[in-house]
Amino acid sequence: MAESTVTVREARAHLADHINRAEEGSPTVITRNGIPVAAVVPIADFDALEEAADVLLAREAEAVLAEGGPTVTMAELLADLFTEPSEGAT
């Protein structure tokens, strides 16, 4: 089955149909003002994307370590994640 493209309004009105299409292996791209903003995809495709992202991140981390790049402790990482950025920071 081919990919279909619908507006947000159409996706809302026919969400069950797009979920059924995804179960059958066909993604639906959702647009807002003509710009693709989301997709309803088969779960196998989503899982594959997540796995590929994990592999890519692991390779990047290994490359940084191989080059003697900086490392941080888990405590530093968590502190960084939960520290609110200061005003004016982007």
Backbone torsions as a table, in degrees:
resi	resn	phi	psi	omega
1	MET	NA	147.5	-178.3
2	ALA	-88.8	155.9	175.3
3	GLU	-66.4	142.1	174.1
4	SER	-116.5	159.4	178.4
5	THR	-126.3	130.7	-179.5
6	VAL	-137.4	161.2	174.6
7	THR	-79.6	165.2	176.6
8	VAL	-56.8	-42.9	-179.9
9	ARG	-60.1	-46.0	179.0
10	GLU	-65.2	-38.8	179.3
11	ALA	-63.0	-42.5	177.9
12	ARG	-61.6	-44.7	-175.6
13	ALA	-68.4	-26.4	-174.2
14	HIS	-131.2	37.0	-175.9
15	LEU	-56.2	-44.8	-178.9
16	ALA	-58.3	-38.4	178.7
17	ASP	-63.7	-40.8	-179.0
18	HIS	-70.8	-34.0	174.8
19	ILE	-65.7	-43.4	177.4
20	ASN	-60.4	-41.8	178.6
21	ARG	-62.3	-41.3	178.9
22	ALA	-63.2	-42.3	178.0
23	GLU	-61.1	-30.0	179.4
24	GLU	-85.6	-1.8	175.6
25	GLY	103.8	4.6	-177.6
26	SER	-111.4	121.3	177.6
27	PRO	-76.3	157.5	173.5
28	THR	-124.6	123.9	176.3
29	VAL	-91.2	135.0	-178.9
30	ILE	-109.6	130.0	-178.5
31	THR	-114.1	153.1	172.2
32	ARG	-129.9	122.7	-176.9
33	ASN	54.3	37.0	177.1
34	GLY	80.5	1.0	-178.1
35	ILE	-108.6	127.1	177.4
36	PRO	-61.3	129.1	-177.6
37	VAL	-126.2	-17.1	-177.3
38	ALA	-161.1	172.2	176.7
39	ALA	-150.1	146.9	169.8
40	VAL	-105.3	114.1	-173.3
41	VAL	-123.9	157.6	173.9
42	PRO	-57.7	142.6	-176.7
43	ILE	-61.0	-32.2	178.2
44	ALA	-62.6	-38.9	177.3
45	ASP	-65.4	-42.5	179.1
46	PHE	-63.2	-45.7	179.2
47	ASP	-61.0	-40.9	178.8
48	ALA	-64.2	-40.2	177.9
49	LEU	-63.6	-44.1	178.4
50	GLU	-61.4	-43.8	179.6
51	GLU	-63.1	-44.0	179.8
52	ALA	-62.6	-40.1	178.7
53	ALA	-64.0	-41.6	178.2
54	ASP	-62.2	-43.6	179.8
55	VAL	-63.4	-44.5	179.9
56	LEU	-61.1	-45.7	179.5
57	LEU	-63.2	-40.1	178.6
58	ALA	-63.5	-42.6	178.4
59	ARG	-62.9	-41.7	178.8
60	GLU	-63.6	-41.0	178.9
61	ALA	-64.8	-41.9	178.5
62	GLU	-62.6	-38.2	179.4
63	ALA	-65.5	-41.7	179.0
64	VAL	-63.3	-44.0	179.4
65	LEU	-64.8	-41.1	-180.0
66	ALA	-62.7	-30.3	179.9
67	GLU	-86.7	2.7	-179.1
68	GLY	75.8	26.1	-179.0
69	GLY	-66.7	170.9	-176.7
70	PRO	-69.5	148.2	174.1
71	THR	-123.6	160.4	176.8
72	VAL	-133.5	154.2	176.5
73	THR	-79.3	163.7	177.3
74	MET	-60.6	-38.1	178.9
75	ALA	-61.5	-42.2	178.6
76	GLU	-65.5	-40.9	178.8
77	LEU	-61.8	-47.9	-179.9
78	LEU	-64.1	-40.9	178.7
79	ALA	-61.2	-41.4	178.8
80	ASP	-64.1	-40.7	-178.9
81	LEU	-66.4	-35.2	-173.1
82	PHE	-102.2	3.5	176.1
83	THR	-89.1	124.9	178.8
84	GLU	-71.3	139.7	178.3
85	PRO	-65.3	149.5	179.0
86	SER	-73.7	158.7	-179.7
87	GLU	-60.9	141.0	179.0
88	GLY	88.7	-12.0	177.3
89	ALA	-78.0	149.9	178.5
90	THR	-107.7	NA	NA
